Amino acid sequence: MTYTNTIAKEAPRAEALLPLRKWLFFLLLCFPASTFATTALEQQIRSHISAEVQSFARQLGAEGKIKQEVELTLPGGLDKQGRCNQLVISRSNSQKAPWGRVSYSLNCKDKPSWQSRATARVRIWLPVVVANQAIEKNQLLTDAMLGTRLTELSQSKLSVELKVAALIGMQTKRRIQAGQVISRHLLEHKLLVEKGSHVLIRVQAEGFEASTKGVALEDGQLGQRIKVQNLSSGIVLEADVVAEATVQSIFKSH
């Protein structure tokens, strides 16, 4: 017995590529001009929101990457207004952080002019200071203990710190877990040197190191530069606070 396997081949289909201008004409037929106007208007509003978020975040001290997401809601019928070439976008509470649920006023200065409103739900992630390790109560913060992590912010989390350097030398009021976001309410300023108190002045120069007694002319935290007076010579110099009742000054030859 003989079996015959027949494979049916599809007839080749003719494909025609429309020129770019015809494609654009086709799109204009499918979508009304108001759709493109609304898209342009939405892009204007989104660009304004993005720029405002970036500006506010930088004012808070944010450095590095800033992530944001915007869900924009426009009122019905806004597409009938057409494109606006002179659009003024504002919000009444401009001093408040522009994230969360934000309401914007839209004022078109074209002729004819029109006014409307838009609502946005804005989410933002900033690199905030976190603990690199578990930190016990009453410890002085050092650079090695701290790092940053991209974290979503809300209106209630504006007390977070964005710069590690700003927290160096502060003392913890309670235990902080590894990875925990660090805010000022967890910390307190710790003076290692008080004005008028006696201090040990360490002096480093090229080839030698010496120490002498002095008196602090200013309060000082860890890493802070203060003025101290050498008790034996009466000379006033600037020195960095390196430990409790201890400062260090480095002389360089010129």
N, C-alpha and C positions, 0 to 999 in steps of 0.2 A: 504494500500500500504506500502510496506516495502522498506526502503532505506538502502543501504549498503555502508559504508565509508571505502574505502580501502587505507591504508597508505603504500606506497612503501618505502622499506628500501634499502639504498645503501649497496651494498656488501662491506664489510670491505676491505680497501686498505692496501696492504702490504707496510710497510715502512722499509727501510734499512738505517742504519746509517753507513757511510763510516768512517773508521779509520782516525785519524788526518793526518797520513803520506800520505794517498791516497788523502785527500782533498788538501794538499800542492802540490802534484804531478798534480792534476787537475788544480789548479790555475796556475802552471807553464806552463801547456799546453795552457791555455786560454790567458795568458798575456806574452808577450816576456820579456826577461831578461832586455832589455833596459828600459822598463817601471819602473821596480824596481830601476834601476840605477838612472833614472831621479828623482824618488821620494826621494831617499836618498840624491841626490844632492840638491834638493829643501829644504829638511829638514836642511841640512848644512847651506844653505844661510839664511833661516829663523831664525835659532838659532843665527847666527852671527848678523843679524839685531836686533833681540830682545835684545841681550847682549849689543850692541852698544847704543841702545835707553835707556836702563836702566842706563848705565854708564853715558851718557850725562845728563840725567834727574837728577841723584844724584849730578853731578857737579854743576848743577844750584841751588841745594839746596832742591830738591824735597824730601818730606818725606811721608811715608804712601803709599797708593795704587797708582799704575801707570797702566793705561789701554792703550793698543795699538792694532791696527789692521794693517795688512800688506797684500797688494795685489801685488803678485809677478809675473812678466812677464819674461819668459826665451825665448831666441831666438830659432827658429825652427832648428831642426837637432842636438840640444845639446844632445839628448838622444843617438846619435850614438857614443859619446865620451866615454860612459861607466862610471863606478864608479871611483871617484877620492879619493885616500887616503891621498894626500897631497895638499889640496886645500887652496890657499891663496886668501882671499877676501879683497878688499880695495876700497877706493873711493878717488878721487883727492882733494875734498874740505872737508877734515876730520875735520877742525875747525868749520864747519857749522853744525847746528843742524841736526841730521839724520832723519828728518821727512819732509813730503811733497813728492815731486817727487825726488827720489834719484837713482843715477846710480852707479852700482858697477862693478869693474873689477874682473874677475875670472881668476886665474892663477893656473893651475894644474901642480904640480911638478913631477907627476908620469912619468914613461917612457912607451909609448911616452907621452910627455907633450903637453898641449894645452892651449889656451887662449880664453876667450869669455867675454861676458858682460851680466848683468842682470839689470832690472829696477824694482823698487819697489815704490808703493804709500803707504806711511806710515802715519798713523793717531795716535795721542797720546793725552791722557787726563791726566792732572796733578791736584793735589789739590792746587788751587791758592787762594790768599787772596781776600776776598770779604767783602763788608760792611754788617754787621748784621742789620743795621738800616740806616735811612736817616741821613746824616751827613752834617751839615751846613758849609758854607764857614768860614774860619779862626778858625776852631776848632782844638784842639789838640787831636790826636788819642789816645784812650785808648784800653786796651785789650778787654773790653766788646763790643766795637764798631765793632770789626773785627772777622772774622771766615774764614773758607776755604771751597771750593766747587770744585768737580771734573769738570774740564773745558777743552775742546779741545783747543790745542795750534796750532798755525801756525808759520811760519817763521817770520811773522810780529808782533807776540805777545810775543816776548821773553823779553819784558820790564816788564811783570807782576811780582808780588812779590809772593814768595812761603812760606815765613816765617812771621807770624804775629809779632813776637818780633822785627823784623827789622824795623817796621813802627811805633812802639809805640813812642809817643812824637813828631812825625812830624805833621805839620799843613796843613790843606786842603787849596788849592788855589781857589776851587770852590765847589759848592754843589755836594754831591755824593748821589745817590739814593740807597735805600735799595736793596741788592743783586748785586750791580754793582761791577765788577772786578776792583780792585784798582791797579794802576800802579804809578810809581814814578813821571810821568809828572803831576799828579793831586796834588802833595804834595810839600812841601818845608820844609827845616830844620828851626826850631824855637828855638832860644837860649833863655832860660828863665833866664840864668845867664851869664853875660859877664865878661871876665877876667878884674880884676882891679876894678869891681863895688862892692858896699857895699851889703851885704846879711844878712839875719836873719838866725842865726844858731840855730836850735832846737836840743837839746840834750836829749836823752832818756836813762835812766838807770833803773835798777830794783828798783821800788818803787817811782821814781820821774821823773819829766820832767822839763827842764829849757830852757831858750833861751838867746842868747847873740848876739852882733853884730860882724860881721867879714867882711873880704874882700876876694873875689874870686881870686884864683891864676890861674884858668883855665876857659875856656868857658864851659857851660853845658846845655844839653837838658834835657827834662823830663826823670827821671829815671837814668840818667847818674851819675856816681860817680866821683867827682872832689876834688881837694885839696883847702881848705880854711884856712884862718888864723884868729884866735881869736884876736880881736883888744885889748882886755883888758889884756890877758896873753901872747900874741905873739906866742902861740902854733899853729902849723900847723897840721891839721887833715883832714881825708877824710870824705866826706859826700855826701849823695844822693840828687840830685835836685828833689824837690817835688812840687814846684810851682815857680812862677815868683819871683826872688830875694830871694828865700827861699830854704835852704838845711836842711837836717836832718841827725844826726849821732846817732848811737845806741851803747852804751857801755855795754859790758857784763862782769860780774865778773867771774874770773877764780878760 
